[in-house]
Amino acid sequence: TRTQYSGNRIPTSQLSPQGAALLSLIPLPNLRAGPNQPNYVGSGSVALLENSFDTRADYFATDKLRIFGRYSMQRFNMTSPALFGTAGGSGFDSSLFAGTSYSLNHSIAIGADYTLSPTLLTDFRFGWFRYYVNVNPLGGDTTPAQTAGIPGLNTGAPQTGGMPQVAGLPNGVGYG
């Protein structure tokens, strides 16, 4: 119901200075494409380093008493670039995560079985698990919305850093 913009371009005079400041962080098109086709392509690779081990010891104290102990450790380091470089965007693996992630997990278990009779067995188990994850989204320490003059987005809390995300676009298209 509106008149189409001349040349299908919104005049820069109608763009908010805040929106223009955020858009200036997004890379320019780098691909010649046809109508309704993507015009930006990025590439990158995710670096994932995994170290883990399990160790277990079993001790048969007597015919009736058996004891075991187990210790497991897993460490994961992931570095994933963003589609739009320092401006952010999704990552290149199936999780679409961009940033760094570090996790270190420890697991300990001990147990003992004691045979009271041929038909009665007691079993004792103890387990402990520590799951530590430190995730740093790319650009989480930046405040582009605040710098552009948009209040209430980059508030200084760790979870509010980085570029704002555009949600609700059709077909899963968006920035975030």
N, C-alpha and C positions, 0 to 999 in steps of 0.2 A: 504493500500500500504506500510505500515511500518512493520517492524519486531516486533512481540509482545514481550513485556517485559517478562523476565523470572519470572515465578510464578505470572504473572499479577500484578506485583508491580513495580511502578516507583522507580528507585534507588534514595536513599536520596541524592546522589551526584548531581542529576539533579534537585532537588528542590531548589528554591531560598531561601536564608536565611529569607527574608521578609515573603514569603508564609509559611515557616516552623514555624516562630514565631507566625503568626496568627493561624495556624492549631493547635499549642500547646495549645491554649485557648479553643478549642472545646473538649468536653468530649469524651472519648473513647467509642467504641461500648459496649453496656451492654445487648445485646440480641443475642442469637445464631439464625441466620436466614439462609434460603436457598439462592440459587442464585437469584440475582435481587430482593431481599427482604430487607426491612429496617433492620438495625442492631442497632438502637438506639431508645429507648422509653423513653419519659419523661412524668411526670404527674405534675399537679398543679391545683390550683383552683383560680379563680378570686374573689376578695372581692369587692363588690359593696354596698355602703351605700347611700341611697337616703332619703332625707328629703324634704318635700314640703308642702305648704299649699296655700290656696286661701281664701280670705275673701272679702265680698261684703256688702255694705250698700246701701239701697234704702230709699229715703226720698220723700214723697209725700207732697210737700209744699202747693199746692192748687190743685183744680180740673184741672187746666191748666198747672201747673209746677211740673215736676218730676225730681229728681236729683239722680244720683247714683255715687258710687265710688268703685273701686276694687283694691286690692293689692295682688300680687302673688309672691311667692318665691320658688325657687327650688335649692337644693344643691346636688351635686353628688360627691362622692369620690370613685375612683376605684384604686385598686392595683392589678396588674397582673404580675405574674412571667414570665420569659422567658424559652423557651424549653431547652436552653443550659445553664441555670443558669446565672452566672455573665458574661459568654461569649456572652450572648444575644440570638438572635433567635426570632422566633415569639412567641406570647402568646398563651393561651389555650382557649380563648373564640372565638366566630365567627368572631370578628374583627381582630384577630391575633395580637392585640396590646400587647406589653410588656412594663410595666413601671407604672407610677402613673399619674392619671388625676384628676383634681379638677375643678369643675365648680360651679358658683354661679350666678343665674339668678334672676333678679328683674323685675317686670312688674307692672305698675300703669296705671289705666284708670279712667277717670272721664267723666261724661256726663250729659246733661240736655235736656229734651224735653219740649217744650212749645207749647200748642195748641192755635193757633191764631183764628181759626174758626172751625166749624165742618168738613171742607174739606181741611184745611191747617194746617200743623204741622211743627214746626222747630225743628231741632235736632243739638246739639253741642256735639262733642266728642273730647277728648284729650287723647293720650296714650304715654307712655314712656316705653322703654324696655332696660335693660342693660344685656348683655350676656358676662360673664367673664369665660374664660377657660384657665387653666394652665396645659399644658401637658408636662410631663418629661419622654421621652423614657428611658427605662432601659439602663444604661451605657452611657447615653448622656454626662456625665461629664468625660468620660474616653477617652484616645487617643491611642488605641492599634495599629492603622496603623502608627502613628507617632513614637511610641515606636519601632515598627518593622522596621522602616527605609523607609516607603513608603511616599514620599512627596505628598503634595497637597490634602490629604483626611481629616485629622484632623487638620483643619486650625486655630482653636481657636474660630471660630464662633459657637454659640450654636447649630445650625442645622447640624454641621459637626462632632459632637462627636459620640463616640461609634464605634462598629465594622463596617467595610465596608460591603456593601450588595452585594451579587452575584445575578445578574439578568440575565434573558434570558435563563435560563435552561429549558429543555423540561418538559411539563406536570405540570408546576407551581412549580417544585421542586426548592428549593433554600434556601438561608440563608438570613435573614434580619429581 
